[in-house]
């Protein structure tokens, strides 16, 4: 009741990429979110989150494959501790969307193709994380099972199929574990965007299931000024506000009732209270402890399924004289996909390296990659950039003057535009420098994914230049 209308509106969008807006006049702090779900993403020194050596846990698909909800709950507890250890309040997971096509770009993040297994795993995960005073974000609500054209495609599905396959696991998680937040998906459901889908967010999630948390948008998934608030969205992310900058005008012109604003603001304030930030009672955290490492290994082991073992060849013993190792993943040690959930491990041991170390000279090991598993130039491995990249930010177009900000620790893949609050300054220029060490001589194809003009130098010599318009990539 003490909040002004403007202050209520300000609560409904982020301050920046990860933080909510504080109301200093009333002592209301901001809270910080961080990417998950199988580790606290800390791959670049971005605004609002710190860099740290966190535990890379097995992915969601591995959690589901373990069929061990007790273990998943323990992993959730460890994830909660790591989230707090990185000074964050909400871990953006679990992802519970149904795996319906093996080519799905985010299949590795989610649990299963089965709604019941996904639901039971999600309940355990949420209870584990939130037992440490850290919030979760049940995502992506709903029917988000693909990445191609996800920002405008429509998942057209009848009510029975929606309820029995695509919503079951969400319902179980909400009713049994009460996640602090639910994240709406990018796509449309039956031609209405998830972020403004009254049937899903108001009637089902908040009405039928009794969800008390806040509905937040996936980053950039809100598309309207007031229709999304009316449809059940409470918090537009990321900030600063994109559409909700016009929300005051929508209220003043009677396009949306103030009561809707109150309801959304109340849910965001509940998050602040739950976090402990309001009264200074924030739980303690820890990152990459020996206990967390053991949990990660145990989950990895329990996620493995042995289909057959003819002749008792496994475990490998004295009767094996030679082994043929075939396939690119044997030497690359791929443990997860990319994107927002990417948590690079502190070290990797590939299956090929492990076999060579374990069997030594006792067994002949022959390796053939057979093929590659990429359809575009791969991301430079972090080991090729020892110490990472040094970043400088200039308030000029030609790097003149002193840098406004300087940061170290950038890896080969990062989102530069969330690294600095000054991203809207014009003109601007940024420079990253580092040392590239390739493992062997040969021909290499270099590419840069970017949204503005770029120049790439090797040993001070220009090798690539592109003035790509915003939104395009040039190689």
Secondary structure by P-SEA (a helix, b strand, c coil): ccccaaaaaaaccccccccccccccccbbbbbbbbccccccccccccccccccccccccaaaaaaaccaaaaaaaaaaaaaaaaaaccccccccccccccccccccccccccccaaaaaaaaaaaaaaaacccbbbbcccccccccccccccccccccaaaaaacccaaaaaaaacccccbbbbccccccccccccccccccccccccccccbbbbcccccccccccccccccccccccccccccaaaaaaaaccccaaaaaaaaaaaaaaaaaaccccccccccccccaaaaaaaaaaaaaaccccccccccccccccccbbbbbccccccccccccccccccccccccaaaaaaaaacccbbbbbbccccccccccccccccccccbbbbbbcccccccccccccccccccccccccccccccccbbbbbbbbbbbccbbbbbbbbbcccccccccccccccccccccccccc
